């Protein structure tokens, strides 16, 4: 299942990490290790952060993805399940059933 990982890290931790000449290499290594499908870096609520898409087979994979961000960047993380358009298309019958059963008529 795909998850959109929202990371936000404090200014002090970011300052410390960015002064390391190996920061870019470490980030690339971490993204490869977690098998990131894509990554976008931006500001989140006035702090450094980003959005990373990862695919997991099992929830037991969450710690292996989260801990490096916790330990290295002191990051706040959110894991949000997301769907590709094909996933949404496969969900059509269950969406229709929910609408039949629960929508105001």
C-alpha positions in Angstrom: 0.0 0.0 0.0 1.3 3.5 -0.9 1.7 6.1 1.8 2.4 9.8 1.5 4.9 10.5 4.3 4.8 14.1 5.5 8.0 15.0 7.3 8.6 18.3 9.2 11.8 18.9 11.1 12.7 21.6 13.6 14.8 24.5 12.5 17.7 23.6 14.9 17.9 20.0 13.8 17.7 21.2 10.2 20.4 23.7 10.7 22.6 21.1 12.2 21.9 18.5 9.5 22.5 21.0 6.7 25.9 22.1 7.9 27.1 18.5 7.4 28.8 18.4 4.1 27.5 14.9 3.6 23.8 16.0 4.0 22.8 15.5 0.4 24.5 12.1 0.2 22.9 11.0 3.5 19.5 12.1 2.3 20.0 10.2 -1.0 21.0 7.1 0.9 18.0 7.3 3.2 15.6 7.8 0.3 17.1 4.8 -1.5 17.0 2.7 1.7 13.3 3.4 2.2 12.7 2.9 -1.5 11.0 6.3 -1.9 9.0 6.4 -5.1 9.3 10.2 -5.2 10.3 13.0 -2.8 9.4 16.7 -2.7 11.0 19.1 -0.2 9.3 22.3 0.9 8.4 24.3 4.0 5.7 22.9 6.2 4.2 25.3 8.9 7.3 27.5 8.7 9.8 24.6 9.1 11.8 22.5 6.7 10.0 19.4 5.5 8.8 17.4 2.6 6.5 14.8 1.2 7.7 11.3 0.3 5.8 8.5 -1.4 6.7 5.0 -0.1 5.1 1.6 -0.8 4.8 -0.9 2.0 3.6 -4.4 2.1 3.0 -4.4 5.8 2.6 -1.9 8.6 5.6 -3.5 10.4 7.7 -1.6 7.9 6.8 1.8 9.4 9.5 1.8 12.0 12.3 1.2 9.5 11.0 4.1 7.5 10.3 6.5 10.4 13.2 5.9 12.8 15.9 7.4 10.6 13.9 10.6 10.3 13.2 10.7 14.0 16.8 10.0 15.0 18.6 12.1 12.4 16.3 15.1 11.8 14.2 15.0 15.0 11.3 15.0 12.5 7.5 14.9 13.0 6.0 12.3 10.7 2.6 11.5 9.3 1.8 8.4 7.3 -1.2 8.9 5.0 -2.5 6.1 2.9 -3.0 7.2 -0.7 -4.3 5.7 -4.0 -3.2 5.8 -7.6 -6.0 6.4 -10.1 -6.1 2.7 -10.8 -6.7 2.0 -7.1 -9.5 4.5 -7.0 -11.1 2.8 -10.1 -11.0 -0.6 -8.3 -12.7 1.1 -5.3 -15.7 2.1 -7.5 -18.0 -0.8 -6.4 -17.4 -0.2 -2.7 -17.9 3.5 -3.1 -21.2 2.9 -4.9 -22.3 0.5 -2.2 -21.5 3.1 0.5 -23.4 5.7 -1.4 -26.4 3.4 -1.7 -26.3 2.5 2.0 -25.3 5.8 3.6 -26.0 8.8 1.3 -29.0 11.0 2.2 -31.8 10.2 -0.2 
